[in-house]
Amino acid sequence: MEKKLMSKKKPSFPINDTLNKYLSDFSRKTKIPVSYEDLLRFSGSIVVYDKNDDDTLWVRCYYPDYEREEIDRSLKKVYLILHSDGKSAQLDYLNVDAIDYCTFGNSKPFRIKVRNVLNDNFTYFYIKKADASRIYGLEFEHILSPHRINFLVYKDSLIEEHIAGIPGDVFIKDELPECDYHAKAEIAKQFVKFNERCTLRLLGDMRSYNYVVIPTHDFDHVDYKIRAIDFDQQSYEGNLKVYKPQFFKENYKMVKLVERHLEEASIQQYVLEERSQVAKRLITSQKRFRMLIRCMIKDKISSRENVLQLRGELVDYTKDIKFKRAKTMGHILKTALDFVKRNYLEVEEDSYN
């Protein structure tokens, strides 16, 4: 399925001056003592296996002794910059337990495990090669989704916080079969909302291993949320289906869940709810959104062929001829979100009359 939906590997796009200024204005820029390129100088590695002895596609990296001490200290400083005030007084309470490198996917990230030695609590963060389309994806997640996200950029390095949750593929395989009827109905609802949110903001390639399912225990039931964790495919592909998680074979069981547990009227209700929520977030974040979308309209984060294909498919899908004027992916995304906002405001006006 993905071979038909996805084109060849997406190239990396540089951060231009306009986007750099945006990142500075909204405190996304920083200075860190170690870069992505520095971490690539590992001297050896071993495969990381999961609890079932399956290859995780991550390798644990080892560095020469004369470099490891400085790398560890630098990574602890990065952690403090990302999560705290960056002051070195807390360095002695932290330990870098592991530096893992992912051999799969576009971003080739490093995953850093940092542990507090006083209580053994640990967390992760990631260092990746900075890419403009990925940064747009992260920012739109922050603005348009129910979730805030913490990341920083320094030159060609991108530092991202860890998003906790059960990987979608693991959840579908191990957790979903154990869920009761009401839990499955809730998960189906959340998948409909997630599917719509990805489509509206043109976030592609949401195969099951690119999102997490987050169970939250309420006083009498378990609530579920679905959250994207991979933002490489923000507004790159020309095929509209790439932006709809329902069309990936890895999500087949989630799609069947929707079919079994939700009536068509309920599906449409949840779609409208998600569109309304996105429209409200646009309205409440107008200044930030306008500045970001202006950067994206002037930027090149895809090919001309993809732009032409996507705008044509969106004209057919929405019947809105405004998409025909779009010359960049940023312009397409602005037109799509303007369409959502306009429809929401029209409904709001009708409700007052």
C-alpha positions as CSV (number, residue, x, y, z in Angstrom):
1,M,0.0,0.0,0.0
2,E,2.7,2.5,1.0
3,K,4.6,2.0,-2.2
4,K,1.5,3.2,-4.1
5,L,0.9,6.1,-1.7
6,M,4.4,7.4,-1.0
7,S,7.0,8.6,-3.4
8,K,10.7,7.9,-3.0
9,K,12.6,9.1,0.1
10,K,11.8,12.7,1.0
11,P,14.8,15.1,0.7
12,S,15.9,17.3,3.5
13,F,15.1,21.0,3.1
14,P,17.3,23.8,4.5
15,I,16.0,26.4,7.0
16,N,15.8,29.7,5.3
17,D,16.2,33.2,6.9
18,T,12.5,33.8,7.2
19,L,11.9,30.6,9.1
20,N,15.0,31.2,11.2
21,K,13.6,34.6,12.3
22,Y,10.3,33.0,13.2
23,L,12.1,30.4,15.3
24,S,14.0,33.2,17.1
25,D,10.8,35.2,17.7
26,F,9.1,32.3,19.4
27,S,12.1,31.1,21.4
28,R,12.7,27.9,19.4
29,K,16.4,28.9,18.7
30,T,19.1,28.0,21.2
31,K,22.8,27.3,21.5
32,I,23.9,23.8,22.4
33,P,27.3,22.3,23.1
34,V,26.9,19.2,20.9
35,S,25.5,18.8,17.4
36,Y,24.0,16.0,15.3
37,E,27.2,15.7,13.4
38,D,29.2,15.3,16.6
39,L,27.1,12.3,17.6
40,L,27.8,10.6,14.3
41,R,31.4,10.0,15.3
42,F,30.6,6.9,17.3
43,S,33.3,4.2,17.2
44,G,31.0,1.1,17.6
45,S,27.4,0.0,18.1
46,I,25.3,-3.0,19.1
47,V,21.7,-3.8,18.1
48,V,19.0,-2.9,20.6
49,Y,16.4,-5.6,21.0
50,D,12.9,-5.3,22.7
51,K,11.6,-7.5,25.4
52,N,10.6,-10.2,22.8
53,D,14.2,-10.2,21.4
54,D,13.0,-8.5,18.2
55,D,15.3,-6.0,16.5
56,T,14.0,-2.5,17.3
57,L,16.0,-0.9,14.4
58,W,17.9,1.1,16.9
59,V,21.6,0.6,17.7
60,R,23.4,1.6,20.9
61,C,26.4,3.8,20.2
62,Y,29.7,3.7,21.9
63,Y,32.4,6.5,21.8
64,P,36.1,6.5,22.6
65,D,36.8,7.1,26.3
66,Y,38.5,10.4,25.6
67,E,35.3,11.7,23.9
68,R,32.5,10.1,26.0
69,E,33.0,12.2,29.1
70,E,32.6,15.5,27.1
71,I,29.7,14.1,25.1
72,D,27.8,13.0,28.2
73,R,28.3,16.4,29.8
74,S,27.2,18.2,26.7
75,L,24.1,16.0,26.4
76,K,23.1,16.7,30.0
77,K,23.4,20.4,29.2
78,V,21.1,19.9,26.2
79,Y,18.6,18.2,28.4
80,L,18.6,21.1,30.9
81,I,18.2,23.6,28.1
82,L,15.2,21.7,26.8
83,H,13.5,21.0,30.1
84,S,14.8,23.5,32.6
85,D,16.8,26.8,32.9
86,G,20.0,25.3,31.4
87,K,22.1,26.0,34.5
88,S,24.9,23.6,35.2
89,A,24.2,23.2,38.9
90,Q,21.9,20.3,38.2
91,L,24.4,18.4,36.0
92,D,25.7,16.2,38.9
93,Y,22.2,14.7,39.4
94,L,21.9,13.5,35.8
95,N,23.4,10.5,34.0
96,V,23.3,9.7,30.3
97,D,22.4,6.0,30.3
98,A,22.3,5.4,26.6
99,I,22.8,7.0,23.2
100,D,20.9,5.1,20.5
101,Y,20.8,5.7,16.7
102,C,17.9,4.8,14.5
103,T,18.8,3.2,11.2
104,F,15.3,3.4,9.9
105,G,13.3,6.4,8.4
106,N,14.2,9.8,7.0
107,S,15.4,11.6,10.1
108,K,18.0,9.1,11.4
109,P,17.6,10.4,14.9
110,F,19.7,9.9,18.0
111,R,17.7,9.0,21.1
112,I,19.3,10.1,24.4
113,K,18.2,8.4,27.7
114,V,18.8,10.7,30.7
115,R,18.3,9.4,34.3
116,N,18.1,11.4,37.5
117,V,20.5,9.6,39.8
118,L,18.6,10.7,43.0
119,N,15.4,8.8,42.2
120,D,16.1,6.7,39.1
121,N,13.4,8.5,37.0
122,F,14.4,8.7,33.4
123,T,13.3,10.3,30.1
124,Y,14.4,10.6,26.6
125,F,15.0,13.3,24.1
126,Y,16.1,13.2,20.4
127,I,18.7,15.0,18.3
128,K,18.1,15.0,14.6
129,K,19.3,16.7,11.5
130,A,17.3,19.9,11.1
131,D,14.8,19.9,8.2
132,A,12.5,22.8,7.3
133,S,9.4,20.6,6.6
134,R,9.9,18.7,9.8
135,I,10.0,22.0,11.7
136,Y,6.8,23.2,10.1
137,G,5.2,19.9,11.1
138,L,6.3,20.4,14.7
139,E,5.1,23.9,14.8
140,F,1.7,23.1,13.3
141,E,1.3,20.3,15.8
142,H,1.9,22.9,18.5
143,I,-0.6,25.3,17.1
144,L,-3.4,23.1,15.6
145,S,-3.5,20.0,17.7
146,P,-4.7,19.5,21.3
147,H,-1.0,18.9,22.3
148,R,1.8,21.3,23.0
149,I,5.3,20.2,21.9
150,N,8.7,21.2,23.0
151,F,11.6,21.4,20.5
152,L,14.7,23.6,19.9
153,V,16.9,24.3,16.8
154,Y,20.6,25.1,16.7
155,K,22.2,25.5,13.3
156,D,21.6,22.2,11.6
157,S,20.6,20.3,14.7
158,L,17.0,19.7,15.9
159,I,16.3,18.8,19.5
160,E,12.9,17.2,20.3
161,E,11.3,16.1,23.5
162,H,10.1,12.6,23.9
163,I,6.3,12.0,23.3
164,A,5.2,9.4,25.8
165,G,2.6,6.7,24.7
166,I,2.2,3.2,23.4
167,P,3.4,3.0,19.7
168,G,0.4,2.5,17.5
169,D,1.7,-0.8,16.0
170,V,2.4,-2.2,19.5
171,F,-1.0,-1.0,20.8
172,I,-2.9,-2.6,17.8
173,K,-1.1,-5.9,18.3
174,D,-0.9,-6.3,22.1
175,E,-3.5,-3.9,23.7
176,L,-6.4,-3.6,21.3
177,P,-7.5,-7.2,21.5
178,E,-7.8,-6.9,25.3
179,C,-10.0,-3.8,25.2
180,D,-13.7,-4.1,26.0
181,Y,-16.6,-2.8,23.8
182,H,-16.7,0.7,25.3
183,A,-12.9,1.1,25.1
184,K,-12.9,0.1,21.4
185,A,-15.7,2.6,20.7
186,E,-13.7,5.3,22.3
187,I,-10.5,4.3,20.3
188,A,-12.6,4.3,17.1
189,K,-13.8,7.8,17.9
190,Q,-10.3,9.0,18.5
191,F,-9.0,7.5,15.3
192,V,-11.7,9.3,13.3
193,K,-10.6,12.6,14.9
194,F,-6.9,11.9,14.4
195,N,-7.6,11.0,10.8
196,E,-9.4,14.2,10.2
197,R,-6.8,16.3,12.0
198,C,-4.0,14.9,9.9
199,T,-5.9,15.6,6.7
200,L,-6.8,19.2,7.6
201,R,-3.2,20.1,8.4
202,L,-1.6,17.9,5.7
203,L,0.5,15.8,7.9
204,G,1.4,12.6,6.0
205,D,2.6,9.1,6.6
206,M,0.7,8.3,9.8
207,R,1.4,4.6,9.6
208,S,0.8,2.9,13.0
209,Y,4.5,3.2,14.1
210,N,4.4,7.0,13.5
211,Y,1.8,7.8,16.2
212,V,1.2,6.7,19.8
213,V,-1.9,5.8,21.7
214,I,-2.1,7.4,25.1
215,P,-4.4,5.7,27.7
216,T,-5.5,7.9,30.6
217,H,-7.2,6.4,33.6
218,D,-10.3,8.4,34.7
219,F,-12.2,7.6,37.9
220,D,-14.5,5.0,36.2
221,H,-13.0,4.3,32.8
222,V,-9.9,4.6,30.6
223,D,-9.7,7.5,28.1
224,Y,-7.6,7.3,24.9
225,K,-5.9,9.8,22.8
226,I,-3.9,9.4,19.5
227,R,-0.9,11.6,18.9
228,A,1.5,11.9,16.1
229,I,5.2,11.4,16.9
230,D,6.7,11.8,13.4
231,F,6.5,15.0,11.5
232,D,8.8,14.3,8.5
233,Q,6.0,14.3,6.0
234,Q,4.5,17.7,6.6
235,S,3.0,18.9,3.2
236,Y,5.4,17.0,1.0
237,E,3.5,14.4,-1.0
238,G,1.2,15.1,-3.9
239,N,-1.2,12.2,-3.2
240,L,-4.1,13.4,-0.9
241,K,-4.5,9.8,0.5
242,V,-1.0,10.1,2.2
243,Y,-2.6,12.6,4.6
244,K,-5.3,10.2,5.5
245,P,-4.1,7.6,8.0
246,Q,-7.1,5.4,7.1
247,F,-5.5,4.5,3.7
248,F,-2.4,2.8,5.2
249,K,-2.5,-1.0,5.6
250,E,-0.8,-0.7,9.0
251,N,-4.0,1.0,10.2
252,Y,-6.4,-1.6,8.8
253,K,-7.5,-2.8,12.2
254,M,-8.3,0.7,13.3
255,V,-10.4,1.3,10.2
256,K,-12.3,-1.9,10.9
257,L,-12.8,-0.8,14.5
258,V,-14.5,2.4,13.2
259,E,-16.7,0.4,10.8
260,R,-17.8,-2.0,13.6
261,H,-18.4,0.5,16.4
262,L,-19.5,3.8,14.8
263,E,-22.6,4.7,12.8
264,E,-22.1,7.0,9.8
265,A,-23.9,9.8,11.7
266,S,-21.4,9.5,14.6
267,I,-18.4,9.5,12.2
268,Q,-19.7,12.7,10.6
269,Q,-20.3,14.2,14.1
270,Y,-16.7,13.5,15.2
271,V,-15.3,14.9,11.9
272,L,-17.3,18.1,12.4
273,E,-16.1,18.3,16.0
274,E,-12.5,18.0,15.0
275,R,-12.9,20.6,12.2
276,S,-14.4,23.0,14.7
277,Q,-11.6,22.5,17.2
278,V,-9.0,23.1,14.6
279,A,-10.8,26.3,13.5
280,K,-11.0,27.5,17.1
281,R,-7.2,26.9,17.5
282,L,-6.6,28.9,14.3
283,I,-8.7,31.8,15.7
284,T,-7.0,31.8,19.1
285,S,-3.5,31.6,17.6
286,Q,-3.9,33.9,14.7
287,K,-0.7,35.9,15.0
288,R,1.6,32.9,15.4
289,F,-0.2,31.0,12.6
290,R,0.0,34.0,10.2
291,M,3.7,34.4,10.8
292,L,4.4,30.7,10.3
293,I,2.2,30.2,7.2
294,R,3.9,33.3,5.6
295,C,7.2,31.5,6.0
296,M,5.9,28.3,4.5
297,I,4.2,30.1,1.5
298,K,7.6,31.5,0.5
299,D,9.5,28.3,1.2
300,K,10.1,25.3,-1.0
301,I,9.5,22.1,0.8
302,S,8.2,19.9,-2.0
303,S,8.4,19.5,-5.8
304,R,6.4,21.4,-8.3
305,E,4.8,18.0,-9.5
306,N,3.6,17.3,-5.9
307,V,2.2,20.8,-5.6
308,L,0.2,20.5,-8.8
309,Q,-1.1,17.0,-8.0
310,L,-2.2,17.9,-4.5
311,R,-3.9,21.1,-5.4
312,G,-5.8,19.3,-8.2
313,E,-6.9,16.5,-5.8
314,L,-8.0,19.1,-3.2
315,V,-10.1,20.9,-5.8
316,D,-11.9,17.6,-6.6
317,Y,-12.2,16.8,-2.9
318,T,-13.5,20.2,-1.6
319,K,-15.0,21.7,-4.8
320,D,-13.1,24.9,-3.7
321,I,-11.5,26.5,-6.8
322,K,-9.3,28.7,-4.6
323,F,-6.8,25.7,-4.5
324,K,-6.1,26.3,-8.2
325,R,-4.3,29.5,-7.3
326,A,-1.9,27.8,-4.9
327,K,1.8,27.8,-6.1
328,T,3.5,26.3,-3.0
329,M,2.7,23.7,-0.3
330,G,2.4,26.6,2.2
331,H,-0.2,28.2,0.0
332,I,-2.2,24.9,-0.3
333,L,-2.1,24.5,3.5
334,K,-3.3,28.1,4.0
335,T,-6.2,27.6,1.6
336,A,-7.2,24.3,3.3
337,L,-7.2,25.9,6.7
338,D,-9.0,29.0,5.5
339,F,-11.6,26.7,4.1
340,V,-12.1,25.0,7.5
341,K,-12.1,28.3,9.3
342,R,-14.6,29.9,6.9
343,N,-17.0,27.0,7.2
344,Y,-16.8,27.1,11.0
345,L,-17.6,30.9,11.1
346,E,-20.5,30.4,8.7
347,V,-22.0,27.8,11.0
348,E,-21.4,30.0,14.0
349,E,-23.1,32.9,12.3
350,D,-26.1,30.7,11.4
351,S,-26.5,29.5,14.9
352,Y,-26.9,33.1,16.1
353,N,-29.6,34.0,13.5
